[in-house]
Amino acid sequence: MMKDDLILLIPQLILITGGMALMLLEPFSAAGRKSRLGRIAVLTAAVAAYSLQFQSGHPSRTILHGMLIIDSFGVFFQYLFIIIAGISVFLSVRFNERESIERGEYYALLLFACFGMSLMAMSGDLILTFLGIEILSIATYILAGFKRNDIKSNESSLKYFLLGSFATAILLYGIALIYGGTGTTNYLSIRELGSLAGSAQTTTVIGVGLLLVGFGFKVALVPFHSWVPDVYEGAPTPVTAFMAVGPKAAGFAALMRILIQVFPNMSQDWTSILWILAILTMTLGNVVALLQTNIKRMLAYSAIAHAGYILVGIVANSSTGFSAVLFYLVVYTVMNLAAFGILISLSSKGDTRVQLEDYAGLGKRAPFAAAALSFALISLAGIPLTGGFIGKFYLFSAAIEKGLVALAIIGVLNSVVSVYYYFRVIVYMYMREPVEGTPEPDPIGWPVRAVVGILVIIIVFLGIRPDHILALAGSSSLALK
């Protein structure tokens, strides 16, 4: 390995080293003082984010014989992943102490998952993409079942593992078929082959189809979504928060790089498939969310619907659409982390208080929590003057720009439907009286209050002044061309 290549990999080396250090420090950390390990994980994420400057500001290049691509697209997503991991650790510390699951390996797994996600965004080879997915998947399988004495947590972990294993097998079979049709797994080498003919083309097309199935599971596209509500409900709420944004963003990053950079000649085929999947995903996610009374399950189906919105930008297959996808992933991350941050803070021992009735009268009992959650839900619904509105506006504008008017209209109608179930929570918080005997929510600690407050400010800021992030998303998406 060349010295320059090693310098470019410093962020990934920091994440791995930090994770291993946490595993080694765990036995030497006294019970009741495990929160120090969480602070070490946050510090590791901060140092990794700072070290990304080694990859920034340089022309796109490949390292390790084309296995990794260093470009602005990968750097954009690495910043996003590290922020997600850092905030997830921050939101987990108090929760883990309360639930007696305060162990160093929890924070190590989050750092390892972040490393896997960064590989997915940087990968220039299908084999390395697969390895990144597996590192991420194994970490999240374990995290979903981290509450070992909770039946629901164990069930969610097992269900996620079994269904994820099938999806992984399908993905790997797709990679094998692409290799059989092209003779290589390197992104640039496959692209240089151009159009294939005969059986090679058929094999490659089938392989791409299987890749879409595998990635469809990772980002929760219909009909590969069935695991989402049960896993989100059963997993510890901080893990659910992480899973709702991190793996989804990583899945879309890898999918975009593969479809746009590797198979531009097949764009007519994959855009047609994704057009159908976008409609199915948006519609099913929103319609089923209408029926939910458990807020974690409601946000799970909401996550499915938002995957459909994001697909609209990819289907547009234009620079405007790709930049809209990157911008929306940032907004989606902020909205969800804010919402789950409040859910984590209000939950009681046993990770309860997730039913709609538990939030009745919250506007009087916990004004800050109710206001912050309201802002997050309003943005998720796409109401003007929020980041969610701007994100959806640019996604649907990109579709209209490419003549996909029907797709844009269906997206807008789905957004209208979503207003009902998002605002239903707000109605409960401000217009319903709590059931007699409902215990008062625990006060939210100032660190979590500060993080959630900053996220809410970002939601509003992105709704009023999105220019900087939009420009960053636009310049980063250009690296795909």
Backbone torsions as a table, in degrees:
resi	resn	phi	psi	omega
1	MET	NA	131.3	179.5
2	MET	-72.4	153.6	-178.9
3	LYS	-60.0	-41.3	-179.7
4	ASP	-62.3	-38.8	178.5
5	ASP	-63.4	-40.2	-179.1
6	LEU	-65.2	-38.6	179.0
7	ILE	-63.8	-39.8	179.8
8	LEU	-66.8	-20.5	-178.7
9	LEU	-96.7	10.2	-178.6
10	ILE	-56.8	-43.4	179.3
11	PRO	-57.9	-42.2	-180.0
12	GLN	-68.6	-38.9	178.9
13	LEU	-64.7	-35.2	178.0
14	ILE	-65.8	-42.9	179.6
15	LEU	-62.4	-44.9	-179.7
16	ILE	-65.6	-46.7	-179.1
17	THR	-61.7	-42.5	178.0
18	GLY	-61.6	-41.8	178.2
19	GLY	-63.6	-44.3	179.5
20	MET	-66.6	-37.5	178.6
21	ALA	-62.4	-40.2	178.3
22	LEU	-63.5	-39.3	178.0
23	MET	-64.2	-38.2	-179.1
24	LEU	-73.8	-33.6	-178.6
25	LEU	-78.1	-21.5	-176.5
26	GLU	-52.1	-50.0	-177.8
27	PRO	-65.2	-20.4	-176.5
28	PHE	-97.3	2.6	179.8
29	SER	-96.5	124.0	-177.9
30	ALA	-68.8	148.8	176.0
31	ALA	-58.9	138.0	-178.0
32	GLY	91.4	-10.0	178.6
33	ARG	-122.0	19.5	-179.1
34	LYS	-69.4	-18.0	-179.3
35	SER	-61.0	-23.5	176.5
36	ARG	-61.0	-33.2	178.3
37	LEU	-66.7	-35.3	175.3
38	GLY	-63.1	-40.4	178.3
39	ARG	-65.8	-34.8	176.7
40	ILE	-65.4	-39.0	179.0
41	ALA	-64.6	-42.0	177.9
42	VAL	-63.3	-42.4	178.5
43	LEU	-62.8	-40.6	177.7
44	THR	-60.5	-44.1	178.9
45	ALA	-63.0	-40.6	-179.8
46	ALA	-64.2	-43.1	179.4
47	VAL	-66.1	-39.8	178.1
48	ALA	-62.8	-41.1	178.4
49	ALA	-63.5	-42.8	179.0
50	TYR	-62.7	-38.8	-177.1
51	SER	-72.4	-10.3	177.1
52	LEU	-64.4	-13.3	176.6
53	GLN	-61.3	-23.3	177.6
54	PHE	-66.8	-24.9	179.7
55	GLN	-97.4	-13.2	-174.5
56	SER	-87.2	154.3	172.2
57	GLY	74.7	15.0	179.3
58	HIS	-117.7	154.3	175.0
59	PRO	-61.2	153.5	178.9
60	SER	-59.4	137.1	179.2
61	ARG	-152.2	163.6	176.1
62	THR	-112.8	149.9	177.0
63	ILE	-132.1	169.4	-180.0
64	LEU	54.8	49.6	177.3
65	HIS	58.5	39.8	176.1
66	GLY	83.5	5.2	-178.8
67	MET	-73.5	-32.1	-179.3
68	LEU	-123.7	143.0	178.2
69	ILE	-112.2	123.6	177.3
70	ILE	-102.6	108.5	179.4
71	ASP	-152.8	175.9	-176.5
72	SER	-66.6	-28.8	177.5
73	PHE	-62.5	-48.6	179.4
74	GLY	-65.4	-39.4	179.8
75	VAL	-64.8	-41.8	178.5
76	PHE	-55.0	-48.9	-177.2
77	PHE	-72.8	-32.1	177.8
78	GLN	-64.4	-41.2	174.5
79	TYR	-58.5	-44.3	-179.3
80	LEU	-62.4	-44.9	-178.7
81	PHE	-63.6	-42.7	-178.2
82	ILE	-66.6	-39.0	176.5
83	ILE	-63.6	-42.8	178.5
84	ILE	-60.4	-46.9	-179.2
85	ALA	-63.1	-43.8	-179.4
86	GLY	-62.4	-45.8	179.8
87	ILE	-67.4	-37.8	179.1
88	SER	-61.9	-41.8	176.3
89	VAL	-62.4	-44.4	-177.6
90	PHE	-60.1	-42.2	-178.6
91	LEU	-75.5	-14.5	-173.9
92	SER	-88.5	-25.5	-168.4
93	VAL	-58.3	-55.2	-178.0
94	ARG	-65.6	-38.9	179.3
95	PHE	-61.1	-46.4	-178.1
96	ASN	-64.9	-37.7	177.0
97	GLU	-62.6	-44.3	-178.7
98	ARG	-65.6	-38.0	-176.2
99	GLU	-90.9	4.5	179.1
100	SER	58.1	39.8	175.9
101	ILE	-123.6	29.9	-177.9
102	GLU	-79.3	93.9	179.9
103	ARG	-135.7	148.2	-175.3
104	GLY	-63.3	-31.7	-178.1
105	GLU	-65.4	-23.7	176.3
106	TYR	-58.9	-50.6	-178.5
107	TYR	-71.1	-32.8	176.4
108	ALA	-63.8	-40.8	179.8
109	LEU	-64.0	-36.9	177.1
110	LEU	-63.9	-39.8	178.2
111	LEU	-68.7	-39.8	177.1
112	PHE	-64.8	-39.2	177.2
113	ALA	-62.2	-40.1	177.6
114	CYS	-63.2	-38.9	176.5
115	PHE	-62.5	-44.8	178.1
116	GLY	-60.8	-40.8	179.5
117	MET	-65.2	-39.4	179.4
118	SER	-64.9	-36.3	175.8
119	LEU	-62.9	-39.7	179.8
120	MET	-62.2	-39.5	-178.4
121	ALA	-74.9	-30.7	-176.1
122	MET	-93.2	-15.1	-168.5
123	SER	-59.9	140.3	174.0
124	GLY	-119.1	16.5	-178.1
125	ASP	-148.1	139.9	-177.0
126	LEU	-62.6	-33.3	179.6
127	ILE	-66.6	-43.3	179.6
128	LEU	-68.7	-35.2	174.7
129	THR	-59.5	-43.9	178.4
130	PHE	-61.5	-42.5	178.9
131	LEU	-63.4	-41.3	177.3
132	GLY	-61.5	-42.5	178.0
133	ILE	-61.9	-41.7	-178.2
134	GLU	-68.9	-39.9	176.7
135	ILE	-60.5	-45.7	177.4
136	LEU	-63.2	-46.0	-175.1
137	SER	-64.3	-46.9	-178.3
138	ILE	-61.1	-41.2	178.5
139	ALA	-62.5	-43.5	-178.0
140	THR	-74.2	-31.1	174.1
141	TYR	-57.3	-45.8	-178.0
142	ILE	-69.4	-44.0	-178.6
143	LEU	-62.4	-36.9	-179.7
144	ALA	-61.9	-30.4	-179.9
145	GLY	-107.1	27.3	-173.1
146	PHE	-69.4	-24.4	175.2
147	LYS	-84.1	86.6	-169.2
148	ARG	-63.3	-26.6	-177.8
149	ASN	-93.5	5.8	-179.3
150	ASP	-104.8	120.9	-177.3
151	ILE	-62.6	-42.2	-178.3
152	LYS	-63.7	-39.3	179.1
153	SER	-66.0	-42.3	177.5
154	ASN	-63.3	-40.9	-179.7
155	GLU	-65.1	-42.2	-179.3
156	SER	-64.1	-39.8	179.6
157	SER	-64.9	-44.2	-178.6
158	LEU	-66.3	-43.7	179.7
159	LYS	-63.7	-43.0	178.9
160	TYR	-63.2	-41.4	-179.3
161	PHE	-65.5	-47.2	-176.6
162	LEU	-65.5	-49.5	-179.8
163	LEU	-68.2	-36.5	177.7
164	GLY	-65.0	-33.8	178.5
165	SER	-65.9	-41.8	177.0
166	PHE	-63.2	-43.9	179.8
167	ALA	-62.8	-39.1	178.5
168	THR	-64.2	-41.1	178.6
169	ALA	-62.1	-42.2	178.4
170	ILE	-63.8	-43.6	179.0
171	LEU	-60.8	-44.7	-178.4
172	LEU	-66.3	-36.3	177.5
173	TYR	-65.9	-37.2	176.4
174	GLY	-63.1	-41.4	177.1
175	ILE	-61.8	-41.1	179.6
176	ALA	-62.7	-40.9	179.7
177	LEU	-67.3	-39.3	177.7
178	ILE	-63.9	-40.6	176.0
179	TYR	-63.6	-39.3	178.8
180	GLY	-65.2	-33.3	-178.9
181	GLY	-84.0	-28.0	-174.8
182	THR	-112.8	-21.9	-178.6
183	GLY	81.8	9.1	179.7
184	THR	-154.5	159.8	174.1
185	THR	-115.9	1.9	-179.6
186	ASN	-78.1	133.0	-175.5
187	TYR	-57.9	-52.3	-175.5
188	LEU	-66.0	-36.2	179.4
189	SER	-66.7	-39.7	178.5
190	ILE	-65.2	-42.9	-179.7
191	ARG	-63.3	-40.0	-178.3
192	GLU	-65.8	-23.0	178.4
193	LEU	-66.4	-25.5	179.9
194	GLY	69.2	-147.3	-178.5
195	SER	-73.2	136.4	177.0
196	LEU	-101.1	169.2	-178.3
197	ALA	-133.6	157.2	173.6
198	GLY	63.9	-141.2	-175.4
199	SER	-65.0	-30.9	179.0
200	ALA	-61.7	-41.2	179.4
201	GLN	-66.5	-43.6	179.7
202	THR	-61.0	-45.7	179.6
203	THR	-61.2	-42.5	-179.1
204	THR	-67.2	-40.8	179.1
205	VAL	-61.7	-44.1	177.7
206	ILE	-63.1	-40.2	178.9
207	GLY	-61.8	-42.6	177.7
208	VAL	-63.5	-38.9	177.1
209	GLY	-60.1	-41.7	178.8
210	LEU	-69.4	-33.9	173.9
211	LEU	-60.4	-41.3	179.0
212	LEU	-62.8	-35.5	177.0
213	VAL	-64.9	-47.2	-179.6
214	GLY	-62.3	-45.6	178.7
215	PHE	-71.9	-29.3	176.1
216	GLY	-59.7	-36.4	176.4
217	PHE	-67.8	-44.2	-175.6
218	LYS	-64.6	-37.1	-177.9
219	VAL	-101.1	5.6	174.2
220	ALA	66.0	54.1	172.9
221	LEU	-90.4	144.8	172.8
222	VAL	-70.6	135.1	8.7
223	PRO	-98.9	28.4	-177.5
224	PHE	-106.7	29.7	-169.5
225	HIS	-105.0	-5.3	-164.7
226	SER	-60.1	-23.7	-178.4
227	TRP	-75.2	-22.9	-167.1
228	VAL	-61.5	-55.8	-174.7
229	PRO	-61.0	-42.5	-178.6
230	ASP	-68.8	-41.1	-179.7
231	VAL	-68.7	-43.3	179.2
232	TYR	-62.5	-39.0	-178.6
233	GLU	-70.2	-41.0	-174.5
234	GLY	-82.3	-27.8	-178.1
235	ALA	-69.6	152.8	172.2
236	PRO	-53.8	139.2	-172.1
237	THR	-56.1	-40.0	175.8
238	PRO	-62.3	-33.6	177.2
239	VAL	-68.9	-40.4	176.3
240	THR	-59.3	-42.7	178.3
241	ALA	-59.1	-44.9	179.3
242	PHE	-64.5	-45.8	-177.7
243	MET	-65.8	-30.0	-177.5
244	ALA	-69.2	-24.2	-175.1
245	VAL	-119.6	-44.4	-173.9
246	GLY	-65.1	-65.0	-179.6
247	PRO	-59.1	-32.6	178.5
248	LYS	-64.6	-47.7	178.8
249	ALA	-62.9	-40.4	179.2
250	ALA	-65.4	-41.0	178.8
251	GLY	-61.7	-43.8	179.2
252	PHE	-68.9	-34.9	177.9
253	ALA	-61.8	-48.4	-179.5
254	ALA	-66.9	-40.9	-179.4
255	LEU	-63.3	-43.6	179.6
256	MET	-63.0	-43.4	-178.9
257	ARG	-63.4	-40.7	-178.5
258	ILE	-68.5	-49.6	-175.4
259	LEU	-68.1	-42.6	-172.1
260	ILE	-83.4	-42.1	-177.1
261	GLN	-85.5	-33.8	-171.3
262	VAL	-97.1	-38.5	-174.4
263	PHE	-122.9	50.9	178.1
264	PRO	-65.3	-27.2	-179.7
265	ASN	-71.7	-16.2	178.8
266	MET	-103.9	17.3	-173.7
267	SER	-59.9	-34.7	-179.7
268	GLN	-63.7	-36.1	-179.6
269	ASP	-71.9	-50.9	-175.0
270	TRP	-74.2	-27.0	175.4
271	THR	-68.8	-35.0	177.9
272	SER	-64.3	-42.0	179.4
273	ILE	-67.2	-45.3	-177.8
274	LEU	-68.2	-27.8	176.5
275	TRP	-59.6	-46.3	179.4
276	ILE	-67.6	-44.8	-179.1
277	LEU	-63.0	-35.9	179.5
278	ALA	-62.5	-44.8	-179.4
279	ILE	-65.2	-46.9	-179.8
280	LEU	-61.8	-42.0	-175.9
281	THR	-68.7	-46.7	178.1
282	MET	-59.3	-48.4	-172.2
283	THR	-69.2	-49.9	-179.0
284	LEU	-63.5	-44.1	-179.3
285	GLY	-57.4	-46.1	-178.1
286	ASN	-72.4	-40.9	-177.3
287	VAL	-65.7	-45.5	-178.8
288	VAL	-70.8	-31.2	177.4
289	ALA	-62.2	-27.8	178.7
290	LEU	-60.4	-26.9	-173.2
291	LEU	-91.9	-4.9	-171.5
292	GLN	-86.3	138.9	172.5
293	THR	-111.4	-11.3	174.2
294	ASN	-91.6	122.2	-172.4
295	ILE	-67.1	-34.2	177.6
296	LYS	-65.2	-40.4	177.3
297	ARG	-68.9	-36.8	177.5
298	MET	-61.2	-44.8	179.0
299	LEU	-69.1	-25.5	176.2
300	ALA	-66.6	-48.0	178.0
301	TYR	-69.0	-30.8	173.7
302	SER	-61.6	-40.4	178.8
303	ALA	-62.4	-37.8	176.8
304	ILE	-62.3	-46.4	-179.6
305	ALA	-61.1	-40.9	-179.0
306	HIS	-68.0	-28.6	173.3
307	ALA	-62.0	-36.3	176.3
308	GLY	-65.3	-41.3	177.3
309	TYR	-61.0	-43.4	-178.5
310	ILE	-62.9	-37.0	178.4
311	LEU	-60.1	-29.2	-179.2
312	VAL	-57.5	-42.4	179.7
313	GLY	-66.5	-35.5	178.6
314	ILE	-71.4	-39.7	178.4
315	VAL	-61.5	-35.2	178.8
316	ALA	-59.2	-29.9	174.2
317	ASN	52.4	51.3	179.0
318	SER	-143.5	164.4	178.8
319	SER	-60.0	-38.4	178.1
320	THR	-62.8	-43.2	-179.8
321	GLY	-65.7	-41.7	-178.0
322	PHE	-67.8	-42.0	177.8
323	SER	-66.1	-34.7	177.0
324	ALA	-64.5	-37.4	178.3
325	VAL	-63.2	-46.7	-179.4
326	LEU	-63.1	-43.3	178.6
327	PHE	-62.7	-43.8	-176.8
328	TYR	-66.5	-34.4	177.9
329	LEU	-64.1	-35.7	175.4
330	VAL	-65.2	-48.5	-179.8
331	VAL	-62.0	-45.1	-179.4
332	TYR	-59.8	-40.8	178.1
333	THR	-61.1	-47.3	-177.8
334	VAL	-64.7	-44.4	-178.5
335	MET	-61.9	-46.8	-176.2
336	ASN	-70.4	-41.3	179.1
337	LEU	-64.5	-35.6	176.2
338	ALA	-65.2	-46.3	-179.5
339	ALA	-63.2	-47.9	-179.1
340	PHE	-69.8	-29.2	176.1
341	GLY	-60.1	-39.8	177.1
342	ILE	-70.2	-42.4	178.2
343	LEU	-59.1	-41.8	179.3
344	ILE	-63.7	-42.9	-176.6
345	SER	-68.1	-33.5	-176.4
346	LEU	-88.7	-15.5	-177.9
347	SER	-68.6	150.2	-179.6
348	SER	-106.7	-178.3	179.0
349	LYS	-51.7	129.4	-176.2
350	GLY	94.5	4.4	178.9
351	ASP	59.4	44.6	179.4
352	THR	-97.4	-162.3	-175.7
353	ARG	60.3	53.7	177.2
354	VAL	-121.3	5.6	177.0
355	GLN	-89.6	155.1	179.7
356	LEU	-55.8	-40.9	-178.2
357	GLU	-60.7	-28.4	-179.7
358	ASP	-68.1	-16.9	-177.7
359	TYR	-100.9	3.2	178.6
360	ALA	-62.7	131.6	177.6
361	GLY	71.9	14.0	-176.7
362	LEU	-65.6	-26.4	179.6
363	GLY	-58.2	-32.5	178.4
364	LYS	-89.6	-37.0	-173.6
365	ARG	-80.0	-31.9	-179.7
366	ALA	-146.4	77.3	-173.4
367	PRO	-56.6	-43.3	-178.3
368	PHE	-63.5	-46.9	-179.0
369	ALA	-61.3	-43.9	-179.5
370	ALA	-64.0	-42.8	-179.2
371	ALA	-66.1	-44.7	-179.2
372	ALA	-63.7	-44.7	178.9
373	LEU	-64.0	-37.4	179.3
374	SER	-62.2	-44.6	179.0
375	PHE	-61.0	-42.4	-179.7
376	ALA	-63.8	-43.4	-178.5
377	LEU	-69.3	-38.9	178.1
378	ILE	-62.0	-39.8	178.5
379	SER	-69.0	-41.2	176.5
380	LEU	-59.3	-34.1	178.9
381	ALA	-74.6	-17.0	178.6
382	GLY	85.2	33.7	178.3
383	ILE	-78.9	141.3	-178.3
384	PRO	-54.6	156.2	-177.4
385	LEU	71.2	19.6	172.6
386	THR	-127.9	161.2	178.6
387	GLY	-62.8	-33.1	179.6
388	GLY	-61.7	-38.2	178.4
389	PHE	-65.6	-47.1	-179.3
390	ILE	-61.8	-41.8	-179.8
391	GLY	-61.1	-47.8	179.4
392	LYS	-66.9	-36.4	178.9
393	PHE	-58.0	-46.2	-178.3
394	TYR	-72.4	-34.5	176.3
395	LEU	-63.0	-49.1	-177.6
396	PHE	-72.1	-31.2	176.0
397	SER	-64.3	-39.7	178.1
398	ALA	-62.8	-37.9	178.6
399	ALA	-66.2	-44.5	179.9
400	ILE	-64.5	-39.2	179.0
401	GLU	-58.2	-32.4	179.8
402	LYS	-95.0	10.0	177.6
403	GLY	82.9	11.1	-179.7
404	LEU	-91.9	58.9	-174.3
405	VAL	-65.0	-42.9	-179.3
406	ALA	-60.2	-42.2	179.0
407	LEU	-63.2	-41.9	179.3
408	ALA	-64.5	-41.6	179.9
409	ILE	-63.5	-42.8	178.7
410	ILE	-63.0	-38.7	177.2
411	GLY	-63.0	-43.4	178.3
412	VAL	-63.6	-43.6	179.0
413	LEU	-62.7	-38.2	177.1
414	ASN	-65.4	-37.0	177.2
415	SER	-63.6	-37.8	177.4
416	VAL	-63.5	-42.3	178.6
417	VAL	-61.1	-40.1	-176.3
418	SER	-65.1	-24.4	-179.5
419	VAL	-56.6	-36.2	-176.5
420	TYR	-60.5	-53.3	-174.1
421	TYR	-77.2	-25.9	174.0
422	TYR	-70.0	-45.3	-177.3
423	PHE	-74.1	-20.4	176.6
424	ARG	-61.4	-38.8	177.2
425	VAL	-64.0	-42.1	179.5
426	ILE	-63.9	-39.8	177.4
427	VAL	-60.2	-44.6	178.7
428	TYR	-61.2	-40.1	-176.0
429	MET	-69.7	-33.6	-172.8
430	TYR	-112.8	-16.9	-173.2
431	MET	-124.2	6.3	177.1
432	ARG	-121.6	144.2	176.0
433	GLU	-87.7	142.0	179.6
434	PRO	-67.4	151.5	176.5
435	VAL	-64.2	140.6	-177.7
436	GLU	-58.7	133.1	179.7
437	GLY	91.6	-1.0	178.2
438	THR	-65.9	123.9	-178.5
439	PRO	-67.1	149.6	177.6
440	GLU	-70.1	140.1	178.5
441	PRO	-65.5	148.7	177.4
442	ASP	-65.5	145.7	177.3
443	PRO	-63.2	142.0	-179.1
444	ILE	-82.4	127.2	179.6
445	GLY	-62.8	152.2	-175.8
446	TRP	-63.5	-32.9	179.0
447	PRO	-63.1	-45.8	179.1
448	VAL	-67.9	-38.9	177.7
449	ARG	-59.3	-40.8	179.8
450	ALA	-65.9	-44.5	-179.7
451	VAL	-63.0	-48.1	-179.6
452	VAL	-63.8	-39.8	178.2
453	GLY	-61.3	-41.7	177.9
454	ILE	-64.0	-41.1	179.1
455	LEU	-62.7	-40.7	178.4
456	VAL	-64.7	-42.1	177.6
457	ILE	-60.3	-40.1	178.8
458	ILE	-64.6	-40.0	178.1
459	ILE	-56.8	-47.6	-179.6
460	VAL	-68.6	-42.7	-178.8
461	PHE	-60.4	-43.4	179.8
462	LEU	-67.9	-21.3	176.1
463	GLY	-81.7	-20.3	-178.2
464	ILE	-106.2	-42.7	-178.1
465	ARG	-130.0	74.6	-178.5
466	PRO	-85.4	-0.3	-168.5
467	ASP	-54.7	-46.0	-173.8
468	HIS	-64.9	-48.5	-178.9
469	ILE	-67.9	-36.1	176.9
470	LEU	-63.1	-43.0	178.9
471	ALA	-64.5	-40.4	178.3
472	LEU	-64.8	-42.0	177.8
473	ALA	-64.0	-39.9	179.8
474	GLY	-65.2	-45.7	-179.9
475	SER	-67.5	-33.4	179.3
476	SER	-71.6	-38.1	-178.8
477	SER	-69.6	-23.4	179.6
478	LEU	-63.4	-23.4	-179.0
479	ALA	-65.7	-17.6	-179.2
480	LEU	-76.4	-19.6	-176.4
481	LYS	-83.4	NA	NA
